[in-house]
């Protein structure tokens, strides 16, 4: 199983819309390469690409410097582009929201601050579709060809942000793919999904057929009925189930994002290790850790870390860029395990039967999985 981690700059964060600080990234990359990680995943915020021309050029240059550092450390990089939700917070440019403040709307980082705004149904606005494709094209043109960049996660949880008609979602997916393939014929292209697509899977199933793999996330707010086990043990169990179900239902190699369990009590180390083993047995494409490194103290009062207690503790590395207790053992154990040949034994129905009533089977199969 492949293990990667999401890199959120611990000295710049995301709120300033800057690229990662390259020297800090290089130091962290060298540390985790020694631990056995081979890839970092870097979120690229769309708003970072839509400001003044000079600021955009500076940002793109910064991404190239970041790729240099990762490559020199012996790792590869995937970009999540555009990244919509990072550490549980939505990050969007102004043309994806509508109206003014709405106290009942979700919290979004927009134009330098947190706001409660509703999503604009941009899927029906051809001018916004064209703008998003143009912005993505400029990013691809700037970074494609760098040897450290080996993959993309596209349409990151975009099916949630004003749910589109399937035809328009397919148009955007194919447009993003075409921009990548024009410059890179071999890079991996994945689709970013939330676990909620398992409850309404038809559109995601159609889109999944057109990509190389899936990155499933959203465990910061897991399904209520799956939330019986707390801490990291509970999260790893849910990730094992959701990842396995996703891979079976959508027919694509699936990576799962984990790490939210670090915000609470860790639990018994031996139980955590056993649950890591169970996750590794699922035959998933990989595990992506929620955050590589804890932020410096002065960033902890800035978004997104202020939004959730102990969110600043979710990194594999601490603020000194040193591995946390047990991290190396977890990584070694996951790398040593081969998938179980009976990983789908808990699934007692066909895909067609599941699609007939996803709500019932989603929770029923969870009980089977625990058994």
Protein Blocks (a to p, Z undefined) as FASTA:
>chain_A
ZZddddddfklommnopacdfklmmmmmmmmmmnopabdcddddfklmmmcfklmmmmmm
mmmmmmmmmmmnopacddddddfbgghiacddfklcgcjddfkbccddeehiacdddddd
fklmmklmmmmmmmmmmmmmmmgopaklgbdcehihklmnopadfklmmmmmmmmmmmmm
mmomkbccdddddfklmmommlmmmmmmmpmbdcdehklmgcfklmmbgcjklmmmmmmm
mmmmmmmmnopacdddehjlmmmcnbjfklmmmmmmmmmmnopabdcdfbfbdcdfklmm
pcfklmpghklmmpfbdfkopacehklmmmmmmmmpccdfklmmmpccdfklmmmommlm
mmmmmmmmmZZ
